[in-house]
Amino acid sequence: MTSLYSSVPYHRTPQDLVRALMQDPRPLEPSSRPRPVAKEVHATLEGKMVALTRLQQRTAQRGGAPQQQRVALSDGAEALQEQLLAHFPEHTLVLDIIHATEYLWNAATALLGEPHPERKGWVRKRLEQVVCGATATVIAELEATAQEAELTETQRKVVRKTAGYYRRNEPYMHYDEYLAEGWPIGTGVVDGACGHLVKDRMEQAGMRWTVEGAQAVLDLRAVRLNGDWDGYWQYHRQQQHQRLSGTSVSAPDMAEVQMLQLAA
């Protein structure tokens, strides 16, 4: 699952971000967050390499001004990050902040227990350090904590996992710089599209799919969600008429159009 979009800068302070991530109550006010522009979503069953190669092609076709800033967002999967770096060397790779935050919650739960009243404060303190550019400090603390004798082996394993995840992803966690630039730092656009494009259609009760059939429906849904339906349908009919008769395309059959839309 991939997504490509443009956006104007959205400047926030680290404190703004922490309040949002910790779900602090705040007054109701109109959101100033810019909406994605020219968003494209695609899904393939052929694997990450195929998905990223196609995304690379679409990114190149878009062009853009030389000063345009380019960001590649991903979770912390090392294999995915390696492929992103290979396909998009001119982009700045950014670790999704939600995944980074989840690892802190896991460490807090292991050390304190889920119902502990200080658990949220423990996460907040270290999250503030991370988004202010002090990820190395958090890593050092986690690694030191993992050495404490009173920890159980289970606690030690979770804390080490969080520390290791942060250490490996530290080059992609300069959130203070990203916020100052107004860059997106979360994969919410692609996560939302995954549910809307794939799950809402493909995981309904009793459904069974062949690979070919599932891919065909995913492609149709992507065309529709990306706003390319009319252009696709016109091209499809032109190609069909040229193959069958060599004549110009006739007016579309509305029943046929409606049936294809329902299939997507």
C-alpha positions as CSV (number, residue, x, y, z in Angstrom):
1,M,0.0,0.0,0.0
2,T,1.5,3.4,-1.0
3,S,0.3,6.9,-1.1
4,L,1.7,10.0,-2.9
5,Y,0.5,13.5,-2.1
6,S,1.6,17.2,-1.9
7,S,0.9,19.6,1.0
8,V,1.8,23.1,2.0
9,P,4.0,23.3,5.2
10,Y,2.2,22.7,8.5
11,H,4.3,24.3,11.2
12,R,3.9,23.1,14.8
13,T,5.9,23.3,17.9
14,P,7.1,20.1,19.7
15,Q,4.8,21.1,22.5
16,D,1.8,21.1,20.1
17,L,2.8,17.7,18.9
18,V,3.1,16.2,22.4
19,R,-0.3,17.6,23.4
20,A,-1.9,16.0,20.3
21,L,-0.2,12.7,20.8
22,M,-1.0,12.5,24.5
23,Q,-4.6,13.5,23.7
24,D,-4.6,16.4,26.0
25,P,-8.0,18.3,26.2
26,R,-8.0,21.5,24.3
27,P,-10.6,24.1,23.3
28,L,-12.5,23.4,20.1
29,E,-11.2,25.5,17.3
30,P,-11.1,25.2,13.5
31,S,-8.2,23.0,12.4
32,S,-5.4,24.7,10.5
33,R,-4.0,21.4,9.2
34,P,-3.7,21.6,5.4
35,R,-5.4,18.9,3.4
36,P,-3.3,16.6,1.1
37,V,-3.3,17.8,-2.5
38,A,-3.3,15.6,-5.6
39,K,-3.4,12.5,-3.4
40,E,-2.9,9.1,-5.1
41,V,-3.3,5.7,-3.4
42,H,-2.3,2.3,-4.8
43,A,-2.3,-1.2,-3.5
44,T,-0.6,-4.2,-5.0
45,L,-0.3,-7.9,-4.0
46,E,3.0,-8.2,-5.8
47,G,5.2,-7.1,-2.9
48,K,7.1,-4.0,-1.7
49,M,9.6,-3.9,-4.6
50,V,6.8,-3.6,-7.2
51,A,4.9,-1.1,-5.1
52,L,7.9,1.2,-4.6
53,T,9.0,1.0,-8.2
54,R,5.6,2.1,-9.3
55,L,5.6,4.9,-6.7
56,Q,9.0,6.0,-7.9
57,Q,7.7,6.3,-11.4
58,R,4.7,8.3,-10.4
59,T,6.8,10.6,-8.2
60,A,9.2,11.3,-11.2
61,Q,6.2,12.0,-13.5
62,R,4.9,14.7,-11.2
63,G,8.1,16.8,-11.5
64,G,7.9,20.0,-9.5
65,A,9.9,23.1,-8.7
66,P,13.6,22.6,-7.8
67,Q,13.0,24.0,-4.3
68,Q,10.3,21.5,-3.6
69,Q,11.0,19.5,-0.4
70,R,10.5,15.7,-0.5
71,V,9.8,13.4,2.4
72,A,9.3,9.6,2.5
73,L,7.4,8.4,5.5
74,S,7.4,4.8,6.8
75,D,7.2,2.6,9.9
76,G,10.4,1.2,11.3
77,A,10.6,-2.0,9.2
78,E,14.2,-2.1,8.2
79,A,13.6,-3.9,4.9
80,L,11.1,-1.3,3.9
81,Q,13.4,1.6,4.9
82,E,16.3,0.1,2.8
83,Q,14.1,-0.1,-0.2
84,L,12.8,3.5,0.3
85,L,16.3,4.8,0.5
86,A,17.2,3.0,-2.7
87,H,14.2,4.1,-4.6
88,F,14.0,7.7,-3.2
89,P,17.6,8.8,-2.4
90,E,16.6,12.5,-2.8
91,H,13.9,12.2,-0.2
92,T,14.3,12.7,3.6
93,L,13.3,9.4,5.3
94,V,11.1,10.1,8.4
95,L,10.0,7.5,10.9
96,D,6.3,7.6,11.6
97,I,5.8,9.3,14.9
98,I,3.0,7.1,15.9
99,H,5.2,4.0,15.7
100,A,7.9,5.8,17.6
101,T,5.4,6.7,20.4
102,E,4.0,3.1,20.6
103,Y,7.4,1.8,21.5
104,L,7.5,4.2,24.5
105,W,4.1,3.1,25.6
106,N,5.3,-0.5,25.4
107,A,8.3,0.2,27.6
108,A,6.2,2.2,30.1
109,T,3.8,-0.7,30.4
110,A,6.5,-3.2,30.9
111,L,8.2,-1.1,33.6
112,L,5.2,0.2,35.5
113,G,2.2,-1.8,34.4
114,E,-0.7,-0.5,32.4
115,P,-2.9,0.9,35.2
116,H,0.0,2.7,36.9
117,P,-0.8,6.4,37.5
118,E,2.7,7.5,36.5
119,R,2.7,5.6,33.2
120,K,1.4,8.5,31.1
121,G,3.8,10.9,32.7
122,W,6.7,8.6,32.0
123,V,5.8,8.5,28.4
124,R,5.2,12.2,28.1
125,K,8.6,13.1,29.6
126,R,10.5,10.9,27.1
127,L,8.3,11.8,24.2
128,E,9.0,15.5,24.8
129,Q,12.7,14.7,24.6
130,V,12.3,12.8,21.4
131,V,10.3,15.5,19.5
132,C,12.7,18.2,20.8
133,G,15.7,16.4,19.2
134,A,17.1,14.6,22.3
135,T,16.4,11.0,21.1
136,A,20.0,10.0,22.0
137,T,19.3,10.9,25.6
138,V,16.2,8.7,25.6
139,I,18.2,5.8,24.1
140,A,21.0,6.2,26.7
141,E,18.4,6.1,29.5
142,L,16.6,3.1,28.1
143,E,19.9,1.2,27.7
144,A,20.9,2.0,31.3
145,T,17.4,1.0,32.6
146,A,17.7,-2.4,30.9
147,Q,20.8,-3.1,33.0
148,E,19.1,-2.6,36.3
149,A,19.3,-5.7,38.4
150,E,15.7,-5.6,39.7
151,L,14.1,-5.9,36.3
152,T,12.5,-9.1,35.3
153,E,13.7,-10.7,32.0
154,T,10.5,-9.8,30.4
155,Q,10.8,-6.1,31.4
156,R,14.4,-6.1,30.3
157,K,13.5,-7.6,26.9
158,V,10.8,-4.9,26.2
159,V,13.1,-2.0,27.2
160,R,16.0,-3.3,25.1
161,K,13.6,-3.7,22.2
162,T,12.5,-0.1,22.5
163,A,16.1,1.1,22.9
164,G,17.2,-0.9,19.9
165,Y,14.4,0.3,17.7
166,Y,15.2,3.9,18.6
167,R,19.0,3.5,18.0
168,R,18.5,2.0,14.6
169,N,15.9,4.6,13.6
170,E,17.6,7.6,15.2
171,P,18.7,9.1,11.8
172,Y,15.1,9.3,10.9
173,M,13.8,10.9,14.1
174,H,14.9,14.5,13.9
175,Y,11.4,15.6,14.7
176,D,12.3,19.1,15.9
177,E,13.8,19.8,12.4
178,Y,10.8,18.2,10.6
179,L,8.3,20.3,12.6
180,A,10.3,23.5,11.9
181,E,10.1,22.7,8.2
182,G,6.4,22.0,8.4
183,W,6.8,18.5,7.1
184,P,4.3,15.6,7.7
185,I,5.7,13.1,10.3
186,G,2.9,10.5,10.4
187,T,1.6,7.9,8.0
188,G,-2.0,8.6,8.6
189,V,-2.8,9.3,5.0
190,V,-1.7,5.8,3.9
191,D,-3.1,4.1,7.0
192,G,-6.5,5.6,6.3
193,A,-6.3,4.7,2.6
194,C,-5.4,1.1,3.5
195,G,-8.7,0.8,5.4
196,H,-10.8,2.6,2.8
197,L,-9.2,1.1,-0.4
198,V,-8.5,-2.4,0.8
199,K,-10.4,-3.5,3.9
200,D,-13.7,-1.8,3.4
201,R,-14.1,-3.6,0.0
202,M,-12.0,-6.8,0.3
203,E,-12.8,-8.0,3.8
204,Q,-16.6,-8.1,3.8
205,A,-18.4,-11.1,5.3
206,G,-18.0,-14.3,3.3
207,M,-15.7,-12.9,0.6
208,R,-13.1,-15.1,-1.0
209,W,-10.6,-13.8,-3.6
210,T,-8.2,-15.1,-6.2
211,V,-5.0,-13.1,-6.5
212,E,-6.0,-11.9,-10.0
213,G,-9.5,-11.0,-9.0
214,A,-8.4,-9.1,-5.9
215,Q,-5.8,-7.1,-7.8
216,A,-8.3,-6.2,-10.5
217,V,-10.7,-4.8,-7.9
218,L,-7.9,-3.0,-6.0
219,D,-6.8,-1.3,-9.3
220,L,-10.4,-0.2,-10.0
221,R,-10.8,1.2,-6.5
222,A,-7.5,3.1,-6.8
223,V,-8.6,4.6,-10.1
224,R,-11.9,5.7,-8.6
225,L,-10.5,7.0,-5.3
226,N,-7.8,8.9,-7.2
227,G,-10.3,10.8,-9.2
228,D,-9.3,9.2,-12.5
229,W,-12.5,7.3,-13.2
230,D,-13.8,9.4,-16.2
231,G,-10.4,9.4,-17.9
232,Y,-9.9,5.7,-17.3
233,W,-13.3,4.8,-18.7
234,Q,-12.8,7.0,-21.8
235,Y,-9.4,5.4,-22.5
236,H,-10.8,1.9,-21.8
237,R,-13.6,2.3,-24.3
238,Q,-11.3,3.9,-26.9
239,Q,-8.9,1.0,-26.7
240,Q,-11.7,-1.5,-26.9
241,H,-13.2,0.1,-30.0
242,Q,-9.9,0.3,-31.7
243,R,-9.3,-3.4,-31.1
244,L,-12.7,-4.6,-32.3
245,S,-13.6,-2.3,-35.1
246,G,-11.0,0.4,-35.6
247,T,-13.7,3.1,-35.3
248,S,-14.0,6.0,-32.9
249,V,-15.4,5.4,-29.5
250,S,-19.2,5.5,-29.1
251,A,-21.1,7.1,-26.2
252,P,-20.7,5.1,-23.0
253,D,-23.4,2.6,-22.0
254,M,-24.5,4.0,-18.6
255,A,-25.6,0.6,-17.3
256,E,-22.1,-0.7,-18.1
257,V,-20.5,2.2,-16.3
258,Q,-22.7,1.8,-13.3
259,M,-21.9,-1.9,-13.1
260,L,-18.1,-1.2,-13.2
261,Q,-18.4,1.4,-10.5
262,L,-20.2,-1.0,-8.2
263,A,-17.5,-3.6,-8.8
264,A,-14.9,-1.1,-7.6
